[in-house]
Amino acid sequence: MKIAIVGAGFCGLALAYYLSQNKHVDITLIDRFGIGGGASGIAAGLLHPYVGFKARLNWRGHEALEESKRLLEVANQRCPFGIVRIPQSDEQWALFQEAADQYDDIEICQSDQPAIFIRSGLTVNCPQYLQSLWDVTRSQGVSFQKQEIYNLDQLGDFDCSFICNGPLAKELLEIRLKLIKGQLLKFEWPEHLPPLKHSIVSKKYVVMNGKNACWVGGTYEHHFDHDNPDQAVAQKEILADLEGFMPELTSASIIDCQAGVRAFAPDKRPFYKQINERTWVFTGMGSKGLLYHALMAKELVSNFC
């Protein structure tokens, strides 16, 4: 069976890996940008099961976390553990304290400002992870084709196709998806500050990039004219939010700006669906792609086969 997977981000690569365990399929991964060239490739890499204002356990959160960790091991990735979450308000701090009482892997930080520490959290180098996962899938016989897909007729030579690109699924398959543009900024790390031991999440996030730089994001742009970086827009939103929890960075030099478009399903849960006898869609991860990509891909392959 000849299978096309359109989209070489979290969903597409995880799906390619699990499908490639079946030696009776011929898999081609297709993406117009290359491996990790879309939103997955610029993701902050914050992997934990408590995404959201209340820091409550996400749907199938622990299960999803463990499957993502297994796929990280397949890709031979060793990731820094532990994520700090700083509340944005007294209301959120009360919710964080409740979460710390409820979940064994969340504890109250002993620091100058109120915060919780998620011990099970990891910070993943997403470009490196995606490339390493691709190296594994390629070694198992998966091929790659750099091409833009704008019509399903282009996939006519395949017996089955999986659309793992959210914006493309919305456009070609008329799936009810919400598209949001996210941007992040790369800052020079101030010389007078020691590098962060753990990634920080508040209204925005701060993730070290080596010892001399950090990524800060992200924006949530519901209305946008293009998917290219727009540093002026990113700065306006990100700097205002940074002032509330890490003002030392607001005067640091900005050395890069990146952007990507994510797809959210109406219920904000990832999903897969068979559209017709030859076409499936697998998308809707939103900001939880790193958390859910492995679990949902494995489940999809189980149902498909």
N, C-alpha and C positions, 0 to 999 in steps of 0.2 A: 504493500500500500504506500502510495506517495502522499506525504503530508506536508502542507505549507503552514508555517507559523509566522504571522505578520506582527512584528514588534519584538525588538531585541532588548527589552528591559527586564524588570523583575519577573513579570508574568511569563513572557515569551521564553526566557532562558530556563526558568524552572520547569515549564511545560516541556521544553525540548529535552531537558535532562531526564525527566521521568518517562516520557515517551520512548526515549532512546534505549531504555532497559529492555524493550521489545525488539529483538533482532530482526523481526519480519517487517519492519517499517523503514521507509526511506524518507528522512526528514530534511526539509530545507527551511532555514530561518531567514526571514526577509525583513530588512529595515532600510529606510532611505538614508539614515544617518550613520549606521554602523552599530557595533556592540555598545550598549549603554549610552547611545547618543541622544536620547530623549530625557524625559523628566526623571527617570530612575537613576540616570548617570550623574545627576546633580543633587540627588537626595542627601539630606544631612547624615543619614545612617543611624538615626536614633531608634534602636530596636528594644521595645519593651511593651508589655500588655496593658498599660494603664493610660493610654492616650485619651485626652479629653479633659474638660474643665474640672470634673469631680475626681479624677484619678481613680475611677472605678474600673474593675477588671472588664476588659473588652470582651465581646462575644467570642467564645472559644479562644480566649486570649492565651492561656497557658499552653494549650494544645498547639496553637499556631506558633508560639515562641519556640517550643521544643523542636518543631519540624523545621523552622528557619535555622535554628542552631545546627541541626543535622546537615542541612544543605551548606551551611558555612563550613562545616568540617569536611564535606565532600570537596569544597573548593579550597581547602587547606588555609582557611582564614583564622587568624588569631586576633581577637578584638578586645580593646580595653573594656573592662566591666565597670558598671555603676553609672547611674545618671542622677543628677541633682535637679529637682523641680522646686522652683521658688514661686510662692503664691502671688497672685496679682492683687488680692484684696483680703480683708478679714474673713469674708464669706468663704473664699476659696481655701484659706488656711484652715478653717474649721473642717472643711471637707477633706483636706489632706490629712489632718489629724485622725479623722474617722477611718480613712484608708489605711493609715499606719497601724491602727488598732485591729483592722480586719485582715490584713494580708501580711504573711510572715516575711516577705521579701521587701517590705517597705519599712523604713525606720525614720525617726525624727533626727534631723541633722543637729549637731551641736556646733553652731556657728553664730556669726554676728547678726545674721538675718534669718527669719524663719524659713525652713526648707525641709523637704523630705529627700531621702536617698533610696533609689530603687536599685537594690543589689543585683537583681536578675537582668538589669538593663545592659545593653552592649552598644558601643559606637562602632559602626561598620564603615570601612573605607569603600564606598559603593562602587566607584569606577574600578578599583582593584578587584573587588569581589565579583562584579559582573564579568570582567575579563577572565578571571580565573575559572569561573563557572563555565564560561564559553570554552576555555581550553579543555575542560573535562568533557563537555558535550561533543566538541569537535573530535576528540580522541575516540569517541564512541560512534563516529560515523556521520554526525550531523554536519551538513554543509551550510554555507552562508551565501546570500545573494543581496548585494546592495542595490536596492531598487525602490522607487516610490510606487505604491499601490493606490490607484485612484478609481479602480473599477474591478468588481469581482470577476469579470471576464478574464482578467489577467491571470487569474489562478485556475483557469480551465484545465490545465495539464495535470492538476493534482486531484487525487481521489477525495481528499478532505482538507479543509482549511480552518485554521483557528485564528481569529482576529483578536490580538492581544494589545492593540493600540487603541486607547480610549477615544481620542478625537476621531480616529478613522471609523471606529465602530458607530459612533454617533452619526457621522456623515453618511456612511454607506449602508448601514443596517437599520438606521432610524431607531436606535436604542435610546431609551430615555436616560440620558446621562447629563450631568451638570459639569461643565468645564471651568476650571479655575486656574489662573496663571499664578505661578509662584516664582519669586525672585530671591536670590540671596547675594550677599556682598562678602567679599574677602578683604579682611583688614590686616594690616601689619600689626603684629602683637606689640604693645608698648614695652619698651625695654625695662621699665621700672617695675613691671608686674611679672611675677612668676607664672609660668605656663599653668593652665588649669589641669588639675589632676583628673577631673571628670567633666563630661559635657554638662552644660547647664540649659535648662528649659524654663522659661517664664512666659511672658507674652510673645517673646521671640526666643530663639535658641542660639547658643554659642558653642561651637565645636572647634577644637584645636586642629590646625593643619600643619603638622610639624611643631617646632618650638617657636617659630618666628612669625606665624600667621594664624588666622582663624577664620572660619566661615560663620556668618551671622545671617539668620533668616527667620522666617521667610514671609513674603507678602502673600496675601489672599485676594487676588484681583478678580472680581466677578465680571467686570466689563473691561475688555481690552481689544485693541485693533490688530495686534500682531503678537506672535509668540517670541519675538526677539528680546534681548535684554534692554531695559530702559532704566539706566542708572538713576536718573533724576527722580523717577517714580519710586524706585526701590529705596533710595536714601530718605525720601520724605517720610515713608512709613516706618522703616526700620530704625532710623535714628531716634525718632520720637518715642518708640517703645523701649529702646535700649536705655534711655535716660532713666527709666524707672527701676532698673535692676543692675545695670553695669555701665554707669555714666563714664567710667574711665575710657571706654572704647569710642565714645562719640566724637572725640577729637583725633582719633587715629587715622592714618592714611588708608584710603580705599584703593586696592590694587586690582580688583576684578569684580565683575557682575555677571551672574548667570541666571537663566530663566528656563522654565519648562511649564507645560500645561498638563494638569492631572484631570482625570475623570472620576466623578463621584456618582454612585448609584443613588436613587431616591431615598433609600433607607440607610445610606452610608455604609453598606456592607458590600464586600466583594461578591461577584457572582459569575457564574458561567451558564450558558444557555445554548441549546441547539436551535439554530435559525431555520435550517432546512437539512435535507439528507446529506449535504456536503459541507455545511458551514456551521461552525461554532463561534461563539464570542466568549472571551474570558478577560474581564476588565473590572472597572469600578472600584479599584483599590483606594483611590484618593491618597490621603497622607499615610495610609497604613499598608502600603505595598510591601515594604520590607517585612512587616509582621505576618501578612497573610499569603504571600506569593507561594511559599513552599507547600503549606497545608492545602490550599485550594487547588494548586496544580496537581498534587498527588491524588486528591479526591476526584478531580476531573478525569485524570487518566484511568483511575479505577472504574469509573462509570462508563467511560468511552470504550474501554477494552472489554 
